Amino acid sequence: MRLPRWGEALGKVFGKGRKDEAASEAGEEVKPALPVSTVPGKVYLKALPLRDLGDVEMIKQEVKSGNVLILKVSPLAKKSIDDVKTAVSELLEFTQNVGGDIARLGEERVVITPAFIRIWREKTAAAGESLPTAA
């Protein structure tokens, strides 16, 4: 099955910057470049569309406020794949700098969390290696 063009764009962006994940798996502590704020009184999960590059600053403010965001990138992807790459790359760098976490959710969504929330990632088996089971 062929991925939509924006799915390929997200794959290219998220293929970069995995040094924090590798360090975390190796047992090393990953320290944010900026100070981590305390957990706010209320944390919201917000689903937002990414319609243009101007939305990036608003998204950064939401993350700084302690909210978890699920971004739908297809509205911007319908206009410009290059703008999607630019926006997601900028959000990836920002999220790493504030100690947050960012990951793809399928082909057209991205989740971004503040520093006090981590995204669980299922480990995949290498070729010829089986994953442990509960049985």
TORKOL-4160 file (C-alpha; in steps of 0.2 Angstrom, whole numbers, padded with zeros to 4 digits, m for minus):
135
<pt num="1" X="0000" Y="0000" Z="0000"/>
<pt num="2" X="0007" Y="0017" Z="m0005"/>
<pt num="3" X="0007" Y="0031" Z="0008"/>
<pt num="4" X="m0001" Y="0047" Z="0004"/>
<pt num="5" X="0012" Y="0060" Z="0000"/>
<pt num="6" X="0010" Y="0069" Z="0017"/>
<pt num="7" X="0013" Y="0052" Z="0025"/>
<pt num="8" X="0029" Y="0051" Z="0016"/>
<pt num="9" X="0033" Y="0068" Z="0022"/>
<pt num="10" X="0030" Y="0064" Z="0040"/>
<pt num="11" X="0041" Y="0048" Z="0038"/>
<pt num="12" X="0055" Y="0058" Z="0032"/>
<pt num="13" X="0054" Y="0071" Z="0046"/>
<pt num="14" X="0052" Y="0058" Z="0060"/>
<pt num="15" X="0066" Y="0048" Z="0053"/>
<pt num="16" X="0077" Y="0062" Z="0059"/>
<pt num="17" X="0081" Y="0067" Z="0077"/>
<pt num="18" X="0079" Y="0050" Z="0086"/>
<pt num="19" X="0095" Y="0052" Z="0096"/>
<pt num="20" X="0085" Y="0056" Z="0112"/>
<pt num="21" X="0075" Y="0040" Z="0109"/>
<pt num="22" X="0090" Y="0029" Z="0107"/>
<pt num="23" X="0098" Y="0038" Z="0123"/>
<pt num="24" X="0083" Y="0034" Z="0133"/>
<pt num="25" X="0082" Y="0016" Z="0128"/>
<pt num="26" X="0101" Y="0014" Z="0132"/>
<pt num="27" X="0096" Y="0020" Z="0150"/>
<pt num="28" X="0104" Y="0037" Z="0148"/>
<pt num="29" X="0094" Y="0052" Z="0155"/>
<pt num="30" X="0088" Y="0064" Z="0141"/>
<pt num="31" X="0089" Y="0082" Z="0148"/>
<pt num="32" X="0079" Y="0096" Z="0139"/>
<pt num="33" X="0088" Y="0111" Z="0133"/>
<pt num="34" X="0076" Y="0122" Z="0141"/>
<pt num="35" X="0070" Y="0121" Z="0159"/>
<pt num="36" X="0055" Y="0110" Z="0162"/>
<pt num="37" X="0041" Y="0119" Z="0170"/>
<pt num="38" X="0030" Y="0111" Z="0184"/>
<pt num="39" X="0014" Y="0102" Z="0179"/>
<pt num="40" X="0000" Y="0114" Z="0177"/>
<pt num="41" X="m0016" Y="0113" Z="0187"/>
<pt num="42" X="m0026" Y="0107" Z="0172"/>
<pt num="43" X="m0020" Y="0098" Z="0157"/>
<pt num="44" X="m0030" Y="0097" Z="0141"/>
<pt num="45" X="m0030" Y="0085" Z="0126"/>
<pt num="46" X="m0034" Y="0095" Z="0111"/>
<pt num="47" X="m0036" Y="0089" Z="0093"/>
<pt num="48" X="m0032" Y="0103" Z="0081"/>
<pt num="49" X="m0030" Y="0105" Z="0062"/>
<pt num="50" X="m0014" Y="0112" Z="0055"/>
<pt num="51" X="m0020" Y="0123" Z="0042"/>
<pt num="52" X="m0005" Y="0135" Z="0038"/>
<pt num="53" X="0012" Y="0139" Z="0045"/>
<pt num="54" X="0005" Y="0153" Z="0056"/>
<pt num="55" X="m0003" Y="0139" Z="0067"/>
<pt num="56" X="0014" Y="0133" Z="0072"/>
<pt num="57" X="0016" Y="0148" Z="0085"/>
<pt num="58" X="m0001" Y="0144" Z="0093"/>
<pt num="59" X="0004" Y="0126" Z="0094"/>
<pt num="60" X="0020" Y="0130" Z="0103"/>
<pt num="61" X="0010" Y="0141" Z="0115"/>
<pt num="62" X="m0002" Y="0126" Z="0119"/>
<pt num="63" X="0012" Y="0114" Z="0123"/>
<pt num="64" X="0021" Y="0127" Z="0134"/>
<pt num="65" X="0004" Y="0129" Z="0143"/>
<pt num="66" X="0005" Y="0110" Z="0147"/>
<pt num="67" X="m0008" Y="0104" Z="0134"/>
<pt num="68" X="m0007" Y="0088" Z="0124"/>
<pt num="69" X="m0010" Y="0091" Z="0106"/>
<pt num="70" X="m0016" Y="0079" Z="0092"/>
<pt num="71" X="m0013" Y="0088" Z="0075"/>
<pt num="72" X="m0021" Y="0084" Z="0059"/>
<pt num="73" X="m0009" Y="0089" Z="0045"/>
<pt num="74" X="m0019" Y="0084" Z="0030"/>
<pt num="75" X="m0027" Y="0102" Z="0029"/>
<pt num="76" X="m0010" Y="0109" Z="0026"/>
<pt num="77" X="m0004" Y="0094" Z="0016"/>
<pt num="78" X="m0018" Y="0098" Z="0003"/>
<pt num="79" X="m0010" Y="0115" Z="0001"/>
<pt num="80" X="0009" Y="0111" Z="0002"/>
<pt num="81" X="0019" Y="0096" Z="0006"/>
<pt num="82" X="0034" Y="0107" Z="0009"/>
<pt num="83" X="0025" Y="0117" Z="0022"/>
<pt num="84" X="0020" Y="0101" Z="0031"/>
<pt num="85" X="0039" Y="0097" Z="0032"/>
<pt num="86" X="0043" Y="0114" Z="0037"/>
<pt num="87" X="0030" Y="0115" Z="0051"/>
<pt num="88" X="0033" Y="0097" Z="0058"/>
<pt num="89" X="0052" Y="0100" Z="0057"/>
<pt num="90" X="0050" Y="0116" Z="0067"/>
<pt num="91" X="0038" Y="0108" Z="0080"/>
<pt num="92" X="0050" Y="0093" Z="0081"/>
<pt num="93" X="0065" Y="0105" Z="0086"/>
<pt num="94" X="0054" Y="0115" Z="0098"/>
<pt num="95" X="0047" Y="0099" Z="0106"/>
<pt num="96" X="0065" Y="0092" Z="0109"/>
<pt num="97" X="0071" Y="0109" Z="0116"/>
<pt num="98" X="0057" Y="0110" Z="0129"/>
<pt num="99" X="0059" Y="0092" Z="0134"/>
<pt num="100" X="0043" Y="0086" Z="0127"/>
<pt num="101" X="0039" Y="0072" Z="0115"/>
<pt num="102" X="0032" Y="0071" Z="0098"/>
<pt num="103" X="0026" Y="0056" Z="0087"/>
<pt num="104" X="0016" Y="0051" Z="0072"/>
<pt num="105" X="m0001" Y="0044" Z="0074"/>
<pt num="106" X="m0005" Y="0036" Z="0058"/>
<pt num="107" X="m0003" Y="0044" Z="0041"/>
<pt num="108" X="m0010" Y="0061" Z="0044"/>
<pt num="109" X="m0009" Y="0065" Z="0063"/>
<pt num="110" X="0005" Y="0070" Z="0075"/>
<pt num="111" X="0004" Y="0070" Z="0094"/>
<pt num="112" X="0014" Y="0083" Z="0104"/>
<pt num="113" X="0016" Y="0082" Z="0123"/>
<pt num="114" X="0024" Y="0094" Z="0136"/>
<pt num="115" X="0039" Y="0089" Z="0146"/>
<pt num="116" X="0030" Y="0079" Z="0160"/>
<pt num="117" X="0022" Y="0067" Z="0148"/>
<pt num="118" X="0031" Y="0054" Z="0138"/>
<pt num="119" X="0024" Y="0044" Z="0122"/>
<pt num="120" X="0025" Y="0025" Z="0124"/>
<pt num="121" X="0032" Y="0017" Z="0108"/>
<pt num="122" X="0031" Y="m0001" Z="0105"/>
<pt num="123" X="0047" Y="m0009" Z="0101"/>
<pt num="124" X="0047" Y="m0019" Z="0085"/>
<pt num="125" X="0057" Y="m0035" Z="0082"/>
<pt num="126" X="0072" Y="m0035" Z="0071"/>
<pt num="127" X="0071" Y="m0047" Z="0056"/>
<pt num="128" X="0070" Y="m0065" Z="0061"/>
<pt num="129" X="0068" Y="m0060" Z="0079"/>
<pt num="130" X="0051" Y="m0063" Z="0088"/>
<pt num="131" X="0043" Y="m0052" Z="0101"/>
<pt num="132" X="0040" Y="m0059" Z="0118"/>
<pt num="133" X="0022" Y="m0064" Z="0121"/>
<pt num="134" X="0011" Y="m0064" Z="0137"/>
<pt num="135" X="0009" Y="m0083" Z="0135"/>
